[in-house]
Amino acid sequence: MTTGIASPSAPRASDPTVLAGLDHVADEQGLVPHAEVTRWIDHEIAALAAGSFHRTLPANQRRCARPRRPRTLLGCGMLRFAVVLSVLGACGGAAPSGGNATEPAGRKPAAPEVAFTQFVDEFFDAGNRYSPSDAVGNGFHAFDAQIEDRSRARIDQRIAELHGFQDRLAAIDHSALGFDSAIDAQAIEFEIKGELLSLEVTRPWANNPMPYAGIPGGAIDVLMKRDFAPRKDRLRAMVARLRGVPAIYAAARANLGEPPKEFTDVALGMAKGTSGFFEGPVAAWARASAAGDTALFAEFDTANRAAIAASRAFVEWLENDLMPRSHGRYAIGEARFLDKLRFEEMVDLPLADLLAKGEANL
């Protein structure tokens, strides 16, 4: 069932009240509004006025569950929907509850749309496989019993995988995609470029011990906090992840060169907290979750003790091996910084303008 907009003519994103609502949402999300967002807002408001906006947007919701931040007004169906509701709230309108502005009922999707949908599914499945802890947080549970593999071989495999996705995306005719899919394609293109910039250029896996220090605790914590399955099932997944903790620390020893001292200082504090976290809150949660299943708790206890021992050994390594050679620089330079902003945040401003905006908000 659909409901039309209260006013006889739909507002446009160029209207002052609409721009004010857009600016408000952009500020809330830490974003910079630009022409592409305005064009999209006009499109969606027109769809709302026609009573044909599809509120649930299942495909775009799935694409929004990205391994990392959905930090753009583009490429995330639910965030786009929130923007429109905010804009309509400023204009006194009301959103309809059904219909689909981008795919008329009964129309068969074009070949590029079908190829892009398959690409999206495979792209995010691969990202969830590479970062299974993030996958749990995003609501995907195919990899609950896995922990991140940050060996050099797996990193190289991920780089090759991303280049393959980049080539596949470039081969899809973007001009033949629907409106939302074309925007999502651009967002994913930037997502790929941003991750490749990190893995191939700035290389935190080789010069920042903090991710290695943070993965073990984060991988366990998300299983405790997310109530997506019975506690015994999550405990079994926890046992599997705990068994992979020593490999995380082994990857750190093999990959890290000469990180900045500041990074090693922070990593050391993080690593020191891991053993206490495993000994205290994690063990208490596991005992309660086992609910008298002594065999299951014994499996946990064995894996947890090994993880605690590995975390303590990692602390010693950070103090005695990595810290003395932590003479690296953390600055990545202007060009890389601007690339990072463009790819990860879709912010494309000169450094002087960025500095002026920052200073204006001090």
SULFENVEN-V263075 format. One record per backbone hydrogen bond with DSSP energy under -1.0 kcal/mol. CO is the residue of the C=O (numbers start at 1). NH is the residue of the N-H. E is the energy in kcal/mol with one decimal. If there is no record, write none. Layout:
CO & NH & E
CO & NH & E
//
This chain:
12 & 15 & -2.0
15 & 19 & -2.7
16 & 20 & -2.3
17 & 21 & -1.8
18 & 22 & -2.9
19 & 23 & -2.9
20 & 24 & -2.0
21 & 25 & -2.3
22 & 26 & -2.7
23 & 27 & -2.6
24 & 28 & -2.3
25 & 29 & -1.9
26 & 31 & -3.4
34 & 38 & -1.9
35 & 39 & -2.6
36 & 40 & -2.1
37 & 41 & -2.7
38 & 42 & -2.2
39 & 43 & -1.8
40 & 44 & -2.6
41 & 45 & -2.7
42 & 46 & -2.0
43 & 47 & -1.7
44 & 48 & -2.6
45 & 49 & -2.6
46 & 50 & -1.5
47 & 52 & -2.5
48 & 51 & -1.5
57 & 61 & -2.2
58 & 62 & -1.9
59 & 63 & -2.0
60 & 64 & -1.7
64 & 66 & -2.8
69 & 71 & -1.4
76 & 80 & -2.5
77 & 81 & -2.4
78 & 82 & -2.1
79 & 83 & -2.0
80 & 84 & -2.1
81 & 85 & -2.4
82 & 86 & -2.3
83 & 87 & -2.6
84 & 88 & -3.1
85 & 89 & -2.3
86 & 90 & -1.7
87 & 91 & -1.1
88 & 93 & -2.6
104 & 107 & -1.7
110 & 114 & -2.2
111 & 115 & -2.6
112 & 116 & -2.3
113 & 117 & -2.4
114 & 118 & -2.1
115 & 119 & -2.3
116 & 120 & -2.9
117 & 121 & -2.1
118 & 122 & -2.3
119 & 123 & -2.9
120 & 124 & -2.4
121 & 125 & -2.0
122 & 126 & -2.1
123 & 127 & -1.9
124 & 128 & -2.4
125 & 129 & -2.0
126 & 130 & -1.9
127 & 131 & -1.9
131 & 135 & -1.7
132 & 136 & -1.6
133 & 137 & -1.5
134 & 138 & -1.8
135 & 140 & -2.9
136 & 139 & -1.4
143 & 146 & -1.8
151 & 155 & -2.3
152 & 156 & -2.6
153 & 157 & -2.0
154 & 158 & -2.3
155 & 159 & -2.3
156 & 160 & -2.2
157 & 161 & -2.3
158 & 162 & -2.5
159 & 163 & -2.2
160 & 164 & -1.9
161 & 165 & -2.2
162 & 166 & -2.5
163 & 167 & -2.2
164 & 168 & -2.2
165 & 169 & -2.6
166 & 170 & -2.1
167 & 171 & -1.4
169 & 172 & -1.1
172 & 174 & -1.1
173 & 176 & -1.4
174 & 177 & -1.4
178 & 182 & -2.6
179 & 183 & -1.7
180 & 184 & -2.7
181 & 185 & -2.6
182 & 186 & -1.6
183 & 187 & -2.2
184 & 188 & -2.7
185 & 189 & -2.4
186 & 190 & -2.1
187 & 191 & -2.1
188 & 192 & -2.7
189 & 193 & -2.2
190 & 194 & -2.7
191 & 195 & -2.1
192 & 196 & -2.5
193 & 197 & -2.3
194 & 198 & -1.7
195 & 199 & -2.8
196 & 200 & -2.9
197 & 201 & -1.5
197 & 202 & -2.4
198 & 203 & -1.9
203 & 206 & -1.8
204 & 208 & -1.7
206 & 257 & -2.4
209 & 213 & -2.0
210 & 214 & -2.1
211 & 215 & -2.1
214 & 218 & -2.2
215 & 219 & -2.9
216 & 220 & -1.4
217 & 221 & -2.9
218 & 222 & -1.9
220 & 224 & -1.4
221 & 225 & -2.2
222 & 226 & -1.8
226 & 228 & -1.6
230 & 234 & -2.0
231 & 235 & -2.4
232 & 236 & -2.1
233 & 237 & -1.9
234 & 238 & -2.3
235 & 239 & -2.4
236 & 240 & -1.8
237 & 241 & -2.2
238 & 242 & -3.0
239 & 243 & -1.8
241 & 244 & -1.2
242 & 245 & -1.3
244 & 248 & -1.0
245 & 249 & -1.5
246 & 250 & -2.0
247 & 251 & -2.1
248 & 252 & -1.8
249 & 253 & -2.0
250 & 254 & -1.8
251 & 255 & -2.4
252 & 256 & -2.3
259 & 328 & -1.8
260 & 264 & -1.8
261 & 265 & -2.6
262 & 266 & -1.9
263 & 267 & -2.5
264 & 268 & -2.3
265 & 269 & -1.7
266 & 270 & -2.3
267 & 271 & -2.9
268 & 272 & -2.1
269 & 273 & -1.1
273 & 277 & -1.9
274 & 278 & -2.6
275 & 279 & -2.6
276 & 280 & -2.4
277 & 282 & -2.3
280 & 284 & -2.3
281 & 285 & -2.4
282 & 286 & -2.5
283 & 287 & -2.3
284 & 288 & -2.1
285 & 289 & -2.4
286 & 290 & -2.3
290 & 293 & -1.7
292 & 294 & -1.5
293 & 297 & -2.3
294 & 298 & -2.1
295 & 299 & -1.9
296 & 300 & -2.2
297 & 301 & -3.0
298 & 302 & -2.2
299 & 303 & -2.1
300 & 304 & -3.3
301 & 305 & -2.4
302 & 306 & -1.7
303 & 307 & -2.0
304 & 308 & -2.6
305 & 309 & -2.4
306 & 310 & -2.2
307 & 311 & -2.3
308 & 312 & -2.2
309 & 313 & -2.1
310 & 314 & -1.9
311 & 315 & -1.8
312 & 316 & -1.9
313 & 317 & -2.0
314 & 318 & -2.6
315 & 319 & -2.3
316 & 320 & -2.8
317 & 321 & -2.5
317 & 322 & -2.0
318 & 323 & -2.5
323 & 326 & -1.8
325 & 327 & -1.7
333 & 337 & -2.2
334 & 338 & -2.6
335 & 339 & -2.2
336 & 340 & -2.5
337 & 341 & -2.2
338 & 342 & -2.4
339 & 343 & -2.9
340 & 344 & -2.5
341 & 345 & -1.9
341 & 347 & -1.7
350 & 354 & -2.1
351 & 355 & -2.6
352 & 356 & -2.2
353 & 357 & -2.3
354 & 358 & -2.4
355 & 359 & -2.8
356 & 360 & -1.9
359 & 362 & -1.2
//
